[in-house]
Amino acid sequence: MFKELSVERADLEELLSRSDVISIHVILTEETYHLLDEKAFKLMKDGVLIVNTSRGAVIDERALINALRSGKVLGAASDVFEKEPLPADSPLLEMQNVILTPHIAWYSEEAMAEQKRETVLNVKAYLLGRNPPYAINLNQIKESPKIVRV
C-alpha cells in the first residue's frame, strides 16, 4: 500500500529531521505527552512549520516558545493548548509567527451538519440491531444490553 501511494515509512526522529511542515494528529497518552519536546525540536530542520489540532500537551509549550524565538520553528498554528483557555500572559499571544484559535478550528456549518448526520446514522443502525458505521468501540456495543429495540 505504501509503495502504490508513493509513501515511505519513517520513525519519528527521521520524520522530524526531514519534514518542512509537521502537523500533529494524535491522541494524548503517556506516550504522546510532550511528544514534541526540546529534544524533538533540536532534531527538526531550521524554519519548520508546526500545526497542532490534536491535544495541547502533545507539545511542550515552553519548548515550542523557545524554538519559535530562536527561529528553529518559523511558525506555528494551534487551536489546542497545554492549559485551556490559554493564559493571558502566554508569550504565544504576542508572537507574530503564531496563529491561535480557541479550540474550535473544526467548526463550520458543513462540519456541524455532517456531525448531526453521522449521529443519526449511528443511532439508527444501533436501534435496528446493526453495527453503527462510525462507532469506534464495537466490542463494547456488541456486549451491551439492548435497552431499546424498534
C-alpha positions in Angstrom: 0.0 0.0 0.0 2.8 2.4 0.9 4.5 1.8 -2.5 1.4 2.4 -4.6 0.8 5.7 -2.8 4.4 6.7 -3.1 4.7 6.9 0.7 7.6 5.7 2.8 7.6 4.7 6.4 9.8 6.7 8.8 10.4 6.6 12.5 9.7 9.8 14.5 13.3 11.0 14.6 13.6 10.7 10.8 10.3 12.3 10.2 11.2 15.3 12.4 14.5 15.8 10.8 13.2 15.6 7.2 9.9 17.5 7.4 9.3 21.1 6.4 5.8 21.0 7.9 4.8 18.9 11.0 1.1 18.6 11.6 0.2 16.7 14.7 -2.8 14.2 14.7 -2.5 12.0 17.8 -4.5 11.4 21.0 -3.0 12.4 24.3 -1.5 9.4 26.2 1.5 8.8 28.4 3.5 8.1 25.2 2.4 11.2 23.4 2.6 13.7 26.3 5.3 16.2 25.2 6.0 14.2 22.1 7.5 17.4 20.7 9.9 18.5 23.5 13.3 20.3 23.5 15.0 17.1 22.1 12.4 16.8 19.3 12.8 20.4 18.3 16.6 20.1 18.1 16.1 17.3 15.5 13.9 19.5 13.3 15.1 21.4 10.2 15.6 25.1 10.8 12.5 27.0 9.6 10.0 24.2 10.2 6.3 24.9 10.5 4.2 23.3 13.2 0.4 22.7 13.3 -1.3 21.2 16.3 -5.0 20.5 16.3 -4.9 17.3 18.4 -4.2 17.9 22.1 -2.2 20.8 23.7 0.0 18.7 25.9 1.4 16.8 22.9 3.7 19.7 22.5 5.9 21.0 25.4 4.7 24.7 25.1 7.9 26.1 26.7 10.0 24.1 24.2 7.8 25.4 21.3 8.1 29.0 22.6 11.9 28.6 22.7 12.0 27.1 19.2 9.8 30.0 17.8 12.0 32.6 19.5 15.2 31.0 18.1 13.9 30.7 14.6 14.2 26.9 14.6 10.4 26.9 14.1 9.4 29.5 11.5 5.8 29.5 12.5 3.1 27.6 14.4 -0.6 27.2 14.3 -2.7 25.7 17.1 -6.2 25.5 18.5 -5.2 23.4 21.5 -3.0 24.4 24.4 -1.5 22.7 27.5 -3.8 24.8 29.6 -7.1 25.9 28.2 -8.1 28.6 27.8 -4.6 29.8 27.0 -3.4 32.0 29.9 -3.5 35.7 29.2 0.2 36.0 29.9 1.3 33.3 27.5 4.2 34.5 25.2 2.4 32.8 22.3 -0.2 35.6 22.3 2.4 38.2 21.5 4.2 36.3 18.7 3.8 37.4 15.1 4.7 33.9 13.8 1.9 32.1 15.6 -1.8 31.6 14.7 -4.0 30.6 17.6 -7.7 29.7 17.6 -9.9 28.8 20.6 -10.2 25.0 20.1 -12.9 25.5 17.5 -10.9 25.3 14.3 -13.1 22.3 13.3 -16.3 24.3 13.3 -18.2 25.2 10.2 -21.8 24.8 9.1 -20.8 21.9 7.0 -19.0 20.2 9.9 -22.0 20.6 12.1 -24.4 19.2 9.5 -22.1 16.2 9.0 -21.8 15.6 12.7 -25.6 15.6 13.1 -25.9 13.3 10.0 -23.4 10.8 11.4 -25.0 10.8 14.8 -28.4 10.0 13.3 -26.9 7.2 11.2 -25.2 5.7 14.3 -28.4 5.8 16.4 -30.5 4.4 13.6 -28.1 1.5 13.0 -27.9 0.7 16.7 -31.7 0.7 17.0 -32.0 -1.6 14.0 -29.5 -4.0 15.5 -26.7 -3.2 13.1 -23.2 -2.0 13.7 -23.1 1.8 13.9 -21.0 2.9 10.9 -19.0 5.5 12.9 -18.5 3.6 16.1 -15.0 3.1 17.4 -15.9 0.7 20.3 -17.9 -2.0 18.5 -16.9 -4.7 21.1 -18.5 -2.7 23.9 -21.6 -2.0 21.8 -22.0 -5.7 20.9 -21.7 -6.7 24.6 -24.0 -4.0 26.0 -27.6 -4.8 26.8 -30.1 -3.5 24.3 -32.3 -1.0 26.1 -34.4 0.0 23.1 -35.5 -2.1 20.1 -37.5 -0.8 17.2 
